[in-house]
Amino acid sequence: MVFGEFPAGGWSEWIQNSKKHSPYYGLSFFSGDQERMFIARNGHIGIGTNRPGSFKLAVEGKIGAREIRITQVSPWPDYVFAPGYALRTLTEVEQFIQKHQHLPDVPSAQVVAKEGILVGQMNATLLRKIEELTLYMIELKKQVNKSVGFIKQLQQEVTTLKQENQQLKQNPKK
């Protein structure tokens, strides 16, 4: 069954219910001589493709949106701030990077090229990395403050020793 406009000289836009233009039964939406969208019997939709596979919506090409809400990402990485969280040492992170050429728990470029990413899961992973970086920065700030205090103490000791040395030069004991 075909619905559409058929001006002289060829087809314009039409909807077709058949398996002729698609590997699956469903509705095909055409513009000119190109299939633009396909709705499979199971409700899965293909835009720019007639093979949505297991996806509810499969798009071949770019997608523009003002906002996308992703739900059911679990667990959200606030657990990073819980007592007992096993934060890797920076040395461990450095060694992992040297060996694997990517961050721990982040897929490699090869894996992403082959399998893609789950956006919600990747956002959670990136947030976990940001939270871990925050913990590293807090620890480094403590170390810097401790070092600054130690440096000030050493500066005072050096100043005192210089003064004592100067006094000894001015009043040498004979």
C-alpha positions in Angstrom: 0.0 0.0 0.0 1.4 3.4 -1.0 0.2 6.9 0.0 1.6 10.1 -1.4 1.8 12.6 -4.2 2.9 11.4 -7.6 3.4 14.5 -9.8 4.3 14.1 -13.5 7.9 13.2 -13.9 8.2 11.0 -10.8 7.5 10.5 -7.1 7.6 13.3 -4.6 6.8 12.2 -1.1 5.2 9.0 -0.1 4.7 6.5 2.7 4.9 2.8 1.9 3.9 -0.2 3.9 6.0 -3.0 2.6 9.2 -4.9 2.9 10.4 -3.8 -0.6 12.7 -0.9 0.5 13.6 -2.2 3.9 14.9 -5.5 5.5 12.0 -5.3 8.0 8.3 -5.0 7.7 7.0 -1.5 8.7 6.4 1.9 7.3 8.9 3.7 5.0 8.7 7.4 4.5 10.2 8.7 1.3 11.2 12.1 -0.1 12.2 12.2 -3.7 13.7 8.7 -4.3 15.3 8.4 -0.9 13.9 6.6 2.1 14.1 9.2 4.9 12.5 7.4 7.9 11.4 3.9 8.8 9.1 2.7 11.5 9.5 -1.1 12.2 6.6 -3.3 13.3 8.1 -3.4 16.8 8.0 0.5 17.0 11.7 1.0 16.5 12.4 4.0 14.3 15.2 4.6 11.9 16.1 8.0 10.5 18.4 7.9 7.6 18.5 4.1 8.1 16.0 1.3 7.6 17.9 -0.8 10.1 17.1 0.4 13.6 18.1 -3.0 15.1 17.6 -3.2 18.8 17.5 0.6 19.2 14.2 2.4 19.9 15.6 5.2 17.7 18.5 4.8 15.3 19.8 7.9 13.5 22.4 7.8 10.7 23.9 11.2 10.8 24.1 14.2 13.2 21.4 15.0 15.8 20.7 18.6 17.0 18.9 19.1 20.3 18.5 21.9 22.8 18.4 19.5 25.7 18.7 15.8 26.4 17.8 14.3 29.7 19.3 11.0 30.6 17.8 9.0 33.4 18.6 5.9 35.4 22.4 6.4 35.5 23.3 4.4 38.6 25.3 4.6 40.7 26.0 8.4 40.6 29.7 8.9 41.7 29.1 10.7 45.0 30.5 7.6 46.5 33.9 9.0 45.7 33.5 11.3 48.8 32.5 8.5 51.1 35.0 7.4 53.8 36.9 4.4 52.7 36.8 5.2 48.9 39.8 3.5 47.4 41.4 6.5 45.6 44.3 5.4 43.5 47.6 7.1 44.2 48.8 9.5 41.6 51.8 7.1 41.0 49.3 4.3 40.3 47.4 6.6 37.8 50.7 7.6 36.2 51.8 4.0 35.8 48.4 3.0 34.3 48.5 5.9 31.8 52.1 5.0 30.8 51.1 1.4 30.2 47.6 1.8 28.6 47.7 5.4 27.2 44.3 6.4 28.7 42.9 7.0 32.2 41.8 4.1 34.4 38.1 3.2 34.0 37.8 5.3 30.9 37.5 3.4 27.6 40.4 3.6 25.1 40.0 5.4 21.8 40.0 2.0 20.1 37.1 0.7 22.3 35.1 3.9 21.6 35.8 3.7 17.9 34.5 0.1 17.9 31.7 0.2 20.4 30.8 3.8 20.9 29.9 5.1 24.4 26.8 5.2 26.6 26.5 9.0 27.2 24.9 8.7 30.7 27.5 6.2 31.8 30.3 8.3 30.3 29.1 11.4 32.1 29.1 9.5 35.4 32.6 8.3 34.7 33.8 11.8 33.8 32.2 13.2 37.0 33.9 10.5 39.0 37.2 11.6 37.5 36.5 15.2 38.3 35.6 14.3 41.9 38.8 12.2 42.2 40.8 15.2 40.8 39.1 17.4 43.5 40.3 15.0 46.2 43.8 15.0 44.7 43.8 18.9 44.7 42.6 19.0 48.3 45.4 16.7 49.4 47.9 18.7 47.3 46.7 21.9 48.9 47.3 20.4 52.4 50.8 19.4 51.3 51.5 22.9 49.9 50.2 24.6 53.1 52.4 22.3 55.2 55.4 23.0 52.9 54.8 26.7 53.1 54.7 26.5 56.9 57.9 24.6 56.9 59.6 27.0 54.5 58.6 30.0 56.8 60.0 28.2 59.8 63.3 27.6 57.9 63.4 31.2 56.8 63.0 32.3 60.4 65.8 29.9 61.4 68.0 31.2 58.6 67.3 34.8 59.6 68.2 34.0 63.2 71.4 32.2 62.2 72.4 35.2 60.0 71.8 37.6 62.9 73.9 35.4 65.2 76.6 35.1 62.6 76.6 38.8 62.2 76.9 39.4 65.9 79.8 36.9 66.1 81.6 38.8 63.3 81.1 42.1 65.1 82.0 40.7 68.6 84.5 37.9 68.0 85.6 36.1 71.2 89.3 36.1 71.6 
